[in-house]
């Protein structure tokens, strides 16, 4: 048998809170009966009890608040003041639904979107949209772990306090469809990004009495605004000559201007004109293709300008991913009906583009890796 029942301070606060909720409900019930029983305001009877039940439910959430709403509405109905199962149902369901909706909005699980489309004619379309999107941190980044690499004297720490990144996106585009296969498209976009995540890197960092050459931790670095232009073109060459219908071109180009606001890295709080990490200013893709009778040939080119990949304790230590130019060629031939057979060959990285990082300025190379041209060939049979 227990000699003494021990209640923690947190449990005492919880008991006190629910006692106050019950007292507030009884007070509202009394005022509702005595003061507003036969009175109207703007032609309606004030409903203090329903207001109290709804407020408690919004405050405590759908689980605990829903239980309170059910018990309180049951007491109200059994008191004889307001009878009927409909009243019991309304006073229980509506506050719970309101609580669920409120929690979803506050937790950014409620992500609205609005899409508008205008068919100017059969060939010309205009589209506009607003969307709110959410990106949660990686699970590995949220783990409160400490990873020490003794050989390089480096330490990596997780961050369980990371918040999701929320983006508010506005897009406007116009598409013109050619009579033959193809289209030309132009668009503008604006994105407001809150709490973007980036790895913060510090040098000679002291942790629990030890000094490490490199310290890395993911962090909500601040907010950012992005504005940009997108252009794309796709069409076969049949408009030049019908015989060229099997030859076509596809290309895209995107320009992005980004600026960081409220940057909160220690020692860099007032820094201006920062670009958002992971956002190249220029990207482009182009592809020339030939498709006829099972034969497919494609030459592709991809370009992306350099961008900040990792942020240090000052601009001197910022790591950049260098610009890239990739060119690939692919060929395949497919034949057969019962047993469809495909011979294929591809060659990637024809320009021998290296993987390169630099620190602060382009003349300070941090890492450079050359992989050469990769050739792959084979045959596939579908039964």
C-alpha positions, 0 to 999 in steps of 0.5 A: 500500500502506498503511504503517500501519493506523490504528484509532480508540479506539472501534474498539479498545474494540469489539475489546476488548469482543468479545475479552472476550466470546470469553474469557468464552465459552471460560471458561464452556465450560471450567467447564461441562466440568470442574466441572459436567460430571457434577454436578446442582443441584436435579436439573438440569445447570447451563448456563453456556454458554447463559447467557453466549450469552443475556447477550451477545445481550441486551447487543448486540442481535439483529444482532451478538448473533445472530451471536455466538450462532450462532458460539458455539453452533456451536463448542459443538456441534462441541466434542463436548460437546453434539451435535445441530442442535436444540441449535444452533437453540435456542441461536441462536433463543431469545437472538435472540428474547429480544433483540428482545423486550427491545429492543422493551420498552425502546424502548416499541415493546411497547405492552400492552393489556387489555380487559374487557367484562361484559354485565350483560344485553342492554341494559347493558354494562360495559367496562374497559381498560388501554392503553399508548400512545406519541406520537413527536415531530414530525419538524420538532421533531427536526430540529437546525435554527435558524430566525431571523425577522429582521423580528420578531427571533425564533428557533426551534430544533429539539431532536433530544434529544426523547423520545417521550411515553408514556401509561398509560391506565385506563378504566372505562365503563358503557353502557345501550342503549335499546330504540329507537335510542340509548344513555346512557353514563358513564365515568371515566378516569385517564392517567399521561403521561411526558415530554409535549412543549411549546414552551418560550418565553423572552424576550430570549434570548441565542444565539451573541452575539445577543439575540432578543426571542423564543426557542422550542424544543420540550422534554420538560417533565415528567410529568402525571396526568389524571383525568376523567369522560365522559358521553354521551347519544344518542336519538331522540324516539320514546319521546315520540311515534312521529311524533318518531322522525325527531328526535333529540339527541346530547350529550357532556360531559367533565371533566378534571383534570390536574396536572404533576409534575417540571416541568423548565423552567429557573427553574420547577422547583419550581412547583406546581398546573400544568395540562397544556398542551393539556388543557381542563378542560371540553368539551361537544358537543350536536347536535339533528337531523332525518332523514327521507326524504333530508332532513337538518337538524342544529344543533350546538354545541361548547364548550371551556374555556381551557387553556395552549397555550404555556409561558414562563419564568414564569407571567406569560408563559404563553400560553392559548387562550381558551374557545370556543363554536361553533354550526353549522347544516347542511342537505341533501336527497338524492334519485334512485336512478340519479343520486343528487343532494344539495343542501346548505347549511351555516353555520358559526360562527354566534356569531362566535367569535374565535380568541383567545390571552391571556397569563397572565390573561384581561385581557391579550390577545395575539391576537384574530382574528374570521372571522365567519359562513361560509356554504357551499352546493352540489350533488353528483351521484353517477353 
